[in-house]
Amino acid sequence: MTVANHSPARAAPARLVIVPGLHGSGAGHWQGWLQDQVEGAVRVEQDAWSEPDLERWGERVAQTVDALGPGPHVLVAHSFGCLATMHAAARRPGWAGSRLLLVAPAEPAKFGVGHRLPQAPLALASCVVASDNDPWMAASQAHAWALRWGSDWINLGNAGHVNVDSGYGPFALAREWTFAALRRLAAPPRPAIRGRRARPAARATASCADAPVRPADRRAGSPP
């Protein structure tokens, strides 16, 4: 039996892309903490952090990822950055296989952009992380968008907007998920075997199950 490896060589290793929300996820935010944990991580920089423009923000996300070369890559977004990330991903079929962590997405209806977001799953593994008392999006709405996008789902309980004001500087769940996603993308693909009928490969997702919620990821007083 002959083993044939027809998989193209990866041009570059997967990179972590941090996609902040409004005001750029300032000092002390878990996104900055996470970026410092991962060598080679890059951060999307918007021209106007206080002006949530889906088209411009989404294009900047796309430009940042495209500049890294052929992926797939790992994107970790927060708040309005989640919407910009999904808007960009819908326009970049070449991102297939990338991994997205969407933490505390902002409510699209607040910005009038729901109709401009994907209405069906994309060829990406994604995980939505939400909160019961997030002022920017009700957990039920976040869950509905997760179902629409085919995303895995975690509800942190009473975690607010999962930002500095909610007590989130270090965020172990995001770190665990990110490192699991990078490990999966770094793993070599299984070679095809000649003489055996090919079967569809199971999608290797960096799912929410890769980063189980632990007590350190919850605020005091949140439900178990």
N, C-alpha and C positions, 0 to 999 in steps of 0.2 A: 504494500500500500504506500502510495507516494503522498507526501505532505507538500501542499503548495501554499505559499503565502503571497497573496495578491494584494495585501493591504498596503496602501501608500504610506510612505514614511511621514511621520509628523514633522512639520517644518520647525515647530517650536513647542516647548512644553506649555501646558495649560497655565494660564495666569488668572489671578484673582483681580476682579474689577469691582471697586466700591462705588456704589451709586447713591449719594446722599439725597435727602429730601430738602424741603424748604430751609433756607438759611444755611445750607451746607453742612448740617450735622457738626456743630461747633465743638469747642474744647470739652473733653471729658466724655464725648459720645462713644458708644461701643463700636461704631464703625471705624473711628480712628484707632481705637485699641486693637481691633481685629487687623487693620491694615498693617500695624506694626508687628503683628505676629507672623506675617507671611512674606517671605522674601520675594521681591519682584512684583508685589501688588501695586496696582495703579488706582488712581481715584479720578472719577469724572469731575471735571470743573466746568460749571455753568457760567455764562456771562453775567446773568442777573439772578442771584439766588433767591431774591424776594419776589420774583415774577414767575409764577408757575405756568409756563407756556409749553403745552404738551409737544407741539411740533418741534420747537427749538430744543427743548430738553431731550426729546427722543433722538433727534439727529445728533446731538452731542454725545449721547450714550453710544450710538452706532459708530460715530467717528472714533471714539476712544477704543472701542473693541476692535474695529477694523484695523486700527493702527498696530495692533499686536500681532497681526498676521493670522494665518489659518488656525482655527480653533480645533475643537471646542474649548471654551473658556468657562470660568465660574464667575457669576455676577451676584453680588449681595447688595440688595437695595432696601431703602427705607422710605416710608411715607409716599410723597409724590414721586420720589425716585422709582418706586415700584411701577407706577403707571407709565412713566417715561421708558422704563426698561421693557415692559410688555409692548408698548407702542413700537419701540425699535425692533424688538424680536419678531413682531408680525411682518415687518418689512425686510427682514434679513433671513431668507430661507437657508443661507449658508451657515447660520448659527446652529443648525440641527446638531443635537448631541450636547449642546452646552447645558450648564446647570444653573438654575436661578433660585435664590433664596429671597423671598419677598416678605419683609418684616413690617407689620403694621401699615398695610397699604392705606393711602388716603381714599376717602369716598369719592369716586369719579363724579357723582352727581353734584358735589360741592363745586366742581370746576366745569361742569357741563361737558364732560369729555367721555362719558360712558359709551356712546355710539362709535367712538374712534378707537376703542380698545378691542382686542381680539374677543370674538364671541364664541370661540370653539378652541379646543386644545391645540397647541403647537407641537412641533417635533422637538420638544425640550423637556427635560425633567425639572420640575419646579416644586417648591414647597412654600405655602403661605403660612405665616405665623401671625396670629391675631390675639386680641385681648377682649375680655368681657366689658371693660370700662374704657375703651379707647374713644376719646372725644372726636376723633377724625373718621372713624368708621365702626359701625355696630358689628359685633361679632357675627351676627346672622348674615349681614351683607358681605362681610369678608369671606364667609363660608360659601355663599352663593357664587362669588367670583372665583373662588378656588375650584368649585365644581365645574364652572364654565370653562376654566382654563385647563382642567384635568390635573390640577395641582394636588399634591399631598397637603396635609393640614395639621396644624397644631394650634390649640387655644391655650395661652399661658395663664388664663384666669384673670385676676385683677392686676394687670400689668400696665395700665394706662396706654400711652402711645409708644411704649417700649423705647424711651429716650432718657436723657439725663434727668429730666424732671420726674420720671417714673422710677428713678434709682438704677438705671441701666448705664453703667460705665462698662466694666467687663461683662461679657455676655457669653457664658460657656456654651450655650446651645449653638450660637452662630459659629463659634470657633470649631466645635466638633463637626458640625455639618460641612463647613468649608474644607476642613482637612480630609473628611471622608470623600467629598466630591473630587478634590484634587487627586487623591489616591486612585479613585476609580478611573479618572481620565488618564492617569499615568500608566495604568496597567496595560500590558501589551494585548492586542486582540488575539483571539484563538485562531490559529491557521485553519484554512479550509482543507478538507481531506478528499483527494481525488478518488473517484469510484464510489462515492457515497452521495446520495441525493441531499442537496442542501436543505436545511430547515431554517425557518426564521429564527434569528437569535433573540433571546430575551433581552429586553432593554435593561441595561445596567443603570439604574437610577440612583441618584444621590437623594434618597427620599428622606422625609422627616424622621423615619425610623432610625436613620443613621445617627441622629442626634436626639436621643430621648430627653424629655424634660426632667431635670433634676431639681432638688430643693434650691440649689444656688441660683437657678434661673427664675425663681419666683420672688415676688416681693413679699414682705411680711404681711400676713393676713389674707393672702390669696388662698383660694380653695385647693385642697390636695388633688 
